[in-house]
Amino acid sequence: MAFWNEEIETMPREKLEEMQLRLLRAKVQEMYEVSSFFRGRMDEAGVKPEDITSFEAFRKVPFMRKSDLRDNYPDKLFVRPYDELVRVHVSSGTTGKPTVVGYTRKDLENWTESLARGMTSFGMSNKDMFQNFHGYGLFTGGLGVHYGAEKVGATVLPIGTGNTERQIQLMQDLPVTVWAGTPSYMFHIADVCDQKGVDIRKDTKVRLAIAGGEPWSESMRQKLQKRTGVRVHNCYGASEFYGPMFLECSEQCGLHVWADLCYMEILDENGEPCEDGERGEIVVTMLQKEAFPLIRYKIGDISALDWSPCKCGRTHPRLMRITGRTDDMLVVRGVNVFPSQIESVIGEMPFLSPFYHITLNNANYMDSMVVEVELDEEHLTEDMVELSRMTRLTADRMKSVLNIKADVRLVLPGTLPRFEGKASHVTDNRSYERSVPLHPALGYLQMVAVHAACRVDAVLLQIALEEYLHREEVLCELAAVLGQTGDFASVAVPFLSLEDAVLLQLLQLLGHGVAGGYGLVDLPTGLVPEEVEEHHHVDNMLLPE
Ligand SMILES: [Zn+2]
């Protein structure tokens, strides 16, 4: 069993905790002296650095939140001058201002050390060639794993995001053995390999991967491994920490959180520490971070920490999979819904792939939730009875788990978005500010403006078309909305002359009760033009005369 830094990685827990407490106290003392933000918070809470004599006493230190980063944009929380900084990264904030993070030389060394330990722990070495799908630039993923891989002596192929065909060509031509990227991009690679008749097992040497940068589940891992033959290891981090930082060892039983670099707390709703293995909110203190220290930072992720010994021999605690965020809770018709609950139902159904998308609408102030899920490749069928059986099974199970009804639509494999950045599973079209309820069709048309492209399947689309042709009243309703006369013919013409994508969107609107035979593809912002082309492909042969 190879270690990168055996002495530290196998240090007994008591010694690690001794070290953590010593580093914690030093960091609090230092921050109290150099950070007016931190001193202000401590004074407000009536806590002095010398009070921090134990982990328990440390819990008196106030939390840092994402909003603190936003309020102190861009660099007011840095405690070192730019003279001492050798890099900054900027992460795109999903709401509000981006987060700017700065690094001293020592910060970059610690970040790289953390990744070198993790990469060694799942079997990477100087014998490997490392193909990095992560985007380079301001995003921490690309450069982070790049330097980690170089540190362990691997040969790095810094190809970055996109250009899938070239990625696949190079992984065949060069002795690439390890991938790094988002899990959804790896599925996309697998899809394109299938289309091109490339067998990853036979035509490439790829055997290991690091996947992260977006939430994903254990069932996704199993499916990805089964499809590609590549052993995939989870990765966790955030630009606020440094970047991607913690990896799973070859045991694949959680991510080793290096206790000399990070003191991680898991807290329950009352702010009390959770038991080993019990789920709660992650709170992070970086023990050796210099330029932009983090003390009791609430990252917003929910998971558990396990200090029980790992078979690999490493003594540092293991972080379990992230099962949710403190802020991803959806309230649908007054019921709290977590996407992770939907994920767990999907995981139970052998005929479903892990790709899903939730759309929330509130036509006439009534919330509705549509869950689109891709069928598993092996369970693809044109048998409508079987399709509706699978749909009903999934919908019933969801109702019992979520306590509200979800409109489940099974879609073809490969039709839901594969984001190259963070996968976004929820589109919330609800608005509570309208004075006049909007017809759902208009809502859809608005959505069409920001959505594009789709792929369709001949048989199922024809079923959908037949279905709508017999539902004149639905078209009349639509016509009224579109400002038309309500006459079938006069509606049908502009309707059918609309863009393909619009037509298919409308078909979906009209096709309630029809098993979904087509999928919508969001235009993922990170997609390169070549892949937009791919998603745009619509076979015009399928459209009615
Ligand atoms: Zn381990």
Residues whose N, C-alpha, C, O or C-beta is under 5 A from the ligand:
A	BS01	ZN	C249 E251 C310 C312 R314
